[in-house]
């Protein structure tokens, strides 16, 4: 399952995008967006997010 971003919590800092080993996360309009076709559900973004905006579904 791909990671899911809570858009109300995300601050768009880009930490998750920088950490993603498969480049599945981009920042669009100030929030992180996960490409579910690229996401390998490794959890790196979840551990990196400073505001807890990302969860593994």
C-alpha positions, -999 to +999 in steps of 0.1 A: +000+000+000+012+035-008+019+062+017-009+086+023-004+124+030-028+143+053-029+175+033-043+195+063-011+186+083+016+187+056+037+218+056+054+211+022+089+211+037+101+184+012+119+162+037+098+132+025+106+138-011+143+141-004+142+108+016+122+087-008+145+061-024+123+057-055+114+094-060+077+087-055+070+120-037+068+155-052+057+187-037+028+203-055+009+234-044+027+233-011+019+197-001+035+163-006+019+141-033+027+104-034+027+085-067+011+052-057+026+035-088+061+043-077+057+040-039+073+008-024+058+013+011+092+014+027+082+039+054+112+062+049+089+092+044+068+084+075+099+083+097+112+116+082+081+138+082+086+163+110+048+169+115+035+134+111+016+141+080+024+108+063+010+073+071+013+039+055-021+028+045 
